[in-house]
Amino acid sequence: MNKENFRRTVLFWFKKPSNNADRATFETSLKQFTDHSIYVQNKHIGVAPVSKRDVVDSSFTYCLTVSFLSKKDQDEPAHLKFIDTCSHLWDKVVVNDSISI
């Protein structure tokens, strides 16, 4: 069994998904958060794949999946700083949380 118990997947839809400056700001800030967090156990940062399957949602700009030992660990200053720095870039965010069984 994995030592991580809490996993968060976040999908981001940007206001201007083709804006390279916005993407650079987002990626830099997100990597600062995940690389310097004392709680993030594992991370995956990705972009939407091109897919023709109806069950695959390719409408989002970025995807972040992070794992923590517990839910309370995700509430940290590095996370809040990322939100403060980048929240103006997105129109929509969807968060999916899960715990190990």
mmCIF file of the C-alpha atoms, coordinates in Angstrom:
data_MODEL
# 
_entry.id   MODEL 
# 
loop_
_atom_site.group_PDB 
_atom_site.id 
_atom_site.type_symbol 
_atom_site.label_atom_id 
_atom_site.label_alt_id 
_atom_site.label_comp_id 
_atom_site.label_asym_id 
_atom_site.label_entity_id 
_atom_site.label_seq_id 
_atom_site.pdbx_PDB_ins_code 
_atom_site.Cartn_x 
_atom_site.Cartn_y 
_atom_site.Cartn_z 
_atom_site.occupancy 
_atom_site.B_iso_or_equiv 
_atom_site.pdbx_formal_charge 
_atom_site.auth_seq_id 
_atom_site.auth_comp_id 
_atom_site.auth_asym_id 
_atom_site.auth_atom_id 
_atom_site.pdbx_PDB_model_num 
ATOM 1   C CA . MET A 1 1   ? 0.000   0.000  0.000   1.00 0.00 ? 1   MET A CA 1 
ATOM 2   C CA . ASN A 1 2   ? 1.203   3.521  -0.773  1.00 0.00 ? 2   ASN A CA 1 
ATOM 3   C CA . LYS A 1 3   ? 2.171   5.674  2.168   1.00 0.00 ? 3   LYS A CA 1 
ATOM 4   C CA . GLU A 1 4   ? 0.156   8.539  0.648   1.00 0.00 ? 4   GLU A CA 1 
ATOM 5   C CA . ASN A 1 5   ? -3.440  8.508  1.798   1.00 0.00 ? 5   ASN A CA 1 
ATOM 6   C CA . PHE A 1 6   ? -4.846  11.720 0.303   1.00 0.00 ? 6   PHE A CA 1 
ATOM 7   C CA . ARG A 1 7   ? -4.717  12.521 -3.403  1.00 0.00 ? 7   ARG A CA 1 
ATOM 8   C CA . ARG A 1 8   ? -5.924  15.718 -5.082  1.00 0.00 ? 8   ARG A CA 1 
ATOM 9   C CA . THR A 1 9   ? -6.450  16.106 -8.816  1.00 0.00 ? 9   THR A CA 1 
ATOM 10  C CA . VAL A 1 10  ? -7.070  19.620 -10.084 1.00 0.00 ? 10  VAL A CA 1 
ATOM 11  C CA . LEU A 1 11  ? -8.104  20.609 -13.608 1.00 0.00 ? 11  LEU A CA 1 
ATOM 12  C CA . PHE A 1 12  ? -7.527  24.216 -14.686 1.00 0.00 ? 12  PHE A CA 1 
ATOM 13  C CA . TRP A 1 13  ? -9.223  26.011 -17.597 1.00 0.00 ? 13  TRP A CA 1 
ATOM 14  C CA . PHE A 1 14  ? -7.323  29.180 -18.503 1.00 0.00 ? 14  PHE A CA 1 
ATOM 15  C CA . LYS A 1 15  ? -8.917  32.443 -19.601 1.00 0.00 ? 15  LYS A CA 1 
ATOM 16  C CA . LYS A 1 16  ? -6.288  32.656 -22.353 1.00 0.00 ? 16  LYS A CA 1 
ATOM 17  C CA . PRO A 1 17  ? -5.014  29.100 -22.885 1.00 0.00 ? 17  PRO A CA 1 
ATOM 18  C CA . SER A 1 18  ? -2.723  30.089 -25.769 1.00 0.00 ? 18  SER A CA 1 
ATOM 19  C CA . ASN A 1 19  ? -0.964  32.884 -23.861 1.00 0.00 ? 19  ASN A CA 1 
ATOM 20  C CA . ASN A 1 20  ? 2.646   31.750 -23.380 1.00 0.00 ? 20  ASN A CA 1 
ATOM 21  C CA . ALA A 1 21  ? 3.369   34.326 -20.672 1.00 0.00 ? 21  ALA A CA 1 
ATOM 22  C CA . ASP A 1 22  ? 0.395   33.081 -18.622 1.00 0.00 ? 22  ASP A CA 1 
ATOM 23  C CA . ARG A 1 23  ? 1.576   29.499 -19.073 1.00 0.00 ? 23  ARG A CA 1 
ATOM 24  C CA . ALA A 1 24  ? 5.107   30.385 -17.970 1.00 0.00 ? 24  ALA A CA 1 
ATOM 25  C CA . THR A 1 25  ? 3.829   32.193 -14.861 1.00 0.00 ? 25  THR A CA 1 
ATOM 26  C CA . PHE A 1 26  ? 1.567   29.276 -13.980 1.00 0.00 ? 26  PHE A CA 1 
ATOM 27  C CA . GLU A 1 27  ? 4.196   26.577 -14.527 1.00 0.00 ? 27  GLU A CA 1 
ATOM 28  C CA . THR A 1 28  ? 6.856   28.453 -12.559 1.00 0.00 ? 28  THR A CA 1 
ATOM 29  C CA . SER A 1 29  ? 4.527   29.131 -9.638  1.00 0.00 ? 29  SER A CA 1 
ATOM 30  C CA . LEU A 1 30  ? 3.095   25.621 -9.614  1.00 0.00 ? 30  LEU A CA 1 
ATOM 31  C CA . LYS A 1 31  ? 6.566   24.043 -9.647  1.00 0.00 ? 31  LYS A CA 1 
ATOM 32  C CA . GLN A 1 32  ? 7.669   26.367 -6.826  1.00 0.00 ? 32  GLN A CA 1 
ATOM 33  C CA . PHE A 1 33  ? 4.699   25.183 -4.777  1.00 0.00 ? 33  PHE A CA 1 
ATOM 34  C CA . THR A 1 34  ? 5.130   21.460 -5.444  1.00 0.00 ? 34  THR A CA 1 
ATOM 35  C CA . ASP A 1 35  ? 8.947   21.437 -5.330  1.00 0.00 ? 35  ASP A CA 1 
ATOM 36  C CA . HIS A 1 36  ? 9.182   23.417 -2.082  1.00 0.00 ? 36  HIS A CA 1 
ATOM 37  C CA . SER A 1 37  ? 6.212   21.986 -0.225  1.00 0.00 ? 37  SER A CA 1 
ATOM 38  C CA . ILE A 1 38  ? 7.154   19.994 2.839   1.00 0.00 ? 38  ILE A CA 1 
ATOM 39  C CA . TYR A 1 39  ? 3.958   17.947 2.459   1.00 0.00 ? 39  TYR A CA 1 
ATOM 40  C CA . VAL A 1 40  ? 3.690   16.968 -1.219  1.00 0.00 ? 40  VAL A CA 1 
ATOM 41  C CA . GLN A 1 41  ? 4.694   13.315 -1.495  1.00 0.00 ? 41  GLN A CA 1 
ATOM 42  C CA . ASN A 1 42  ? 4.266   12.895 -5.263  1.00 0.00 ? 42  ASN A CA 1 
ATOM 43  C CA . LYS A 1 43  ? 3.183   15.152 -8.091  1.00 0.00 ? 43  LYS A CA 1 
ATOM 44  C CA . HIS A 1 44  ? 2.142   15.068 -11.713 1.00 0.00 ? 44  HIS A CA 1 
ATOM 45  C CA . ILE A 1 45  ? 1.744   18.218 -13.799 1.00 0.00 ? 45  ILE A CA 1 
ATOM 46  C CA . GLY A 1 46  ? 0.241   17.696 -17.223 1.00 0.00 ? 46  GLY A CA 1 
ATOM 47  C CA . VAL A 1 47  ? -1.681  19.164 -20.133 1.00 0.00 ? 47  VAL A CA 1 
ATOM 48  C CA . ALA A 1 48  ? -4.748  17.820 -21.908 1.00 0.00 ? 48  ALA A CA 1 
ATOM 49  C CA . PRO A 1 49  ? -4.036  15.094 -24.459 1.00 0.00 ? 49  PRO A CA 1 
ATOM 50  C CA . VAL A 1 50  ? -5.616  15.123 -27.881 1.00 0.00 ? 50  VAL A CA 1 
ATOM 51  C CA . SER A 1 51  ? -8.286  12.447 -27.898 1.00 0.00 ? 51  SER A CA 1 
ATOM 52  C CA . LYS A 1 52  ? -11.215 11.499 -30.079 1.00 0.00 ? 52  LYS A CA 1 
ATOM 53  C CA . ARG A 1 53  ? -12.813 9.286  -27.423 1.00 0.00 ? 53  ARG A CA 1 
ATOM 54  C CA . ASP A 1 54  ? -16.046 10.620 -25.957 1.00 0.00 ? 54  ASP A CA 1 
ATOM 55  C CA . VAL A 1 55  ? -15.079 9.554  -22.433 1.00 0.00 ? 55  VAL A CA 1 
ATOM 56  C CA . VAL A 1 56  ? -11.854 11.604 -22.437 1.00 0.00 ? 56  VAL A CA 1 
ATOM 57  C CA . ASP A 1 57  ? -12.123 15.255 -21.407 1.00 0.00 ? 57  ASP A CA 1 
ATOM 58  C CA . SER A 1 58  ? -9.470  17.223 -23.301 1.00 0.00 ? 58  SER A CA 1 
ATOM 59  C CA . SER A 1 59  ? -10.993 20.638 -22.655 1.00 0.00 ? 59  SER A CA 1 
ATOM 60  C CA . PHE A 1 60  ? -8.768  21.662 -19.735 1.00 0.00 ? 60  PHE A CA 1 
ATOM 61  C CA . THR A 1 61  ? -5.497  23.600 -19.950 1.00 0.00 ? 61  THR A CA 1 
ATOM 62  C CA . TYR A 1 62  ? -3.531  21.943 -17.120 1.00 0.00 ? 62  TYR A CA 1 
ATOM 63  C CA . CYS A 1 63  ? -3.911  19.050 -14.711 1.00 0.00 ? 63  CYS A CA 1 
ATOM 64  C CA . LEU A 1 64  ? -2.209  18.729 -11.343 1.00 0.00 ? 64  LEU A CA 1 
ATOM 65  C CA . THR A 1 65  ? -2.248  15.578 -9.241  1.00 0.00 ? 65  THR A CA 1 
ATOM 66  C CA . VAL A 1 66  ? -0.554  15.664 -5.852  1.00 0.00 ? 66  VAL A CA 1 
ATOM 67  C CA . SER A 1 67  ? -0.505  13.211 -2.983  1.00 0.00 ? 67  SER A CA 1 
ATOM 68  C CA . PHE A 1 68  ? -0.190  13.939 0.699   1.00 0.00 ? 68  PHE A CA 1 
ATOM 69  C CA . LEU A 1 69  ? -0.077  11.821 3.825   1.00 0.00 ? 69  LEU A CA 1 
ATOM 70  C CA . SER A 1 70  ? -3.347  13.408 4.975   1.00 0.00 ? 70  SER A CA 1 
ATOM 71  C CA . LYS A 1 71  ? -5.960  15.944 3.873   1.00 0.00 ? 71  LYS A CA 1 
ATOM 72  C CA . LYS A 1 72  ? -4.810  18.559 6.384   1.00 0.00 ? 72  LYS A CA 1 
ATOM 73  C CA . ASP A 1 73  ? -1.357  18.640 4.778   1.00 0.00 ? 73  ASP A CA 1 
ATOM 74  C CA . GLN A 1 74  ? -2.667  20.309 1.619   1.00 0.00 ? 74  GLN A CA 1 
ATOM 75  C CA . ASP A 1 75  ? -3.570  23.477 3.545   1.00 0.00 ? 75  ASP A CA 1 
ATOM 76  C CA . GLU A 1 76  ? -0.144  25.088 3.657   1.00 0.00 ? 76  GLU A CA 1 
ATOM 77  C CA . PRO A 1 77  ? 1.312   28.537 2.886   1.00 0.00 ? 77  PRO A CA 1 
ATOM 78  C CA . ALA A 1 78  ? 3.003   27.373 -0.360  1.00 0.00 ? 78  ALA A CA 1 
ATOM 79  C CA . HIS A 1 79  ? -0.378  26.245 -1.683  1.00 0.00 ? 79  HIS A CA 1 
ATOM 80  C CA . LEU A 1 80  ? -2.057  29.511 -0.741  1.00 0.00 ? 80  LEU A CA 1 
ATOM 81  C CA . LYS A 1 81  ? 0.770   31.522 -2.342  1.00 0.00 ? 81  LYS A CA 1 
ATOM 82  C CA . PHE A 1 82  ? 0.293   29.583 -5.606  1.00 0.00 ? 82  PHE A CA 1 
ATOM 83  C CA . ILE A 1 83  ? -3.442  30.369 -5.595  1.00 0.00 ? 83  ILE A CA 1 
ATOM 84  C CA . ASP A 1 84  ? -2.776  34.041 -4.866  1.00 0.00 ? 84  ASP A CA 1 
ATOM 85  C CA . THR A 1 85  ? -0.211  34.278 -7.673  1.00 0.00 ? 85  THR A CA 1 
ATOM 86  C CA . CYS A 1 86  ? -2.150  32.428 -10.365 1.00 0.00 ? 86  CYS A CA 1 
ATOM 87  C CA . SER A 1 87  ? -5.894  32.536 -9.703  1.00 0.00 ? 87  SER A CA 1 
ATOM 88  C CA . HIS A 1 88  ? -6.305  35.449 -12.124 1.00 0.00 ? 88  HIS A CA 1 
ATOM 89  C CA . LEU A 1 89  ? -5.209  33.142 -14.976 1.00 0.00 ? 89  LEU A CA 1 
ATOM 90  C CA . TRP A 1 90  ? -8.080  30.662 -14.874 1.00 0.00 ? 90  TRP A CA 1 
ATOM 91  C CA . ASP A 1 91  ? -11.800 30.751 -15.594 1.00 0.00 ? 91  ASP A CA 1 
ATOM 92  C CA . LYS A 1 92  ? -12.601 27.444 -13.987 1.00 0.00 ? 92  LYS A CA 1 
ATOM 93  C CA . VAL A 1 93  ? -11.028 24.942 -11.609 1.00 0.00 ? 93  VAL A CA 1 
ATOM 94  C CA . VAL A 1 94  ? -12.356 21.483 -10.737 1.00 0.00 ? 94  VAL A CA 1 
ATOM 95  C CA . VAL A 1 95  ? -10.920 19.659 -7.728  1.00 0.00 ? 95  VAL A CA 1 
ATOM 96  C CA . ASN A 1 96  ? -11.279 15.918 -7.144  1.00 0.00 ? 96  ASN A CA 1 
ATOM 97  C CA . ASP A 1 97  ? -10.084 14.514 -3.819  1.00 0.00 ? 97  ASP A CA 1 
ATOM 98  C CA . SER A 1 98  ? -9.693  10.860 -2.978  1.00 0.00 ? 98  SER A CA 1 
ATOM 99  C CA . ILE A 1 99  ? -8.323  8.771  -0.140  1.00 0.00 ? 99  ILE A CA 1 
ATOM 100 C CA . SER A 1 100 ? -6.728  5.347  -0.325  1.00 0.00 ? 100 SER A CA 1 
ATOM 101 C CA . ILE A 1 101 ? -8.841  2.301  0.505   1.00 0.00 ? 101 ILE A CA 1 
# 
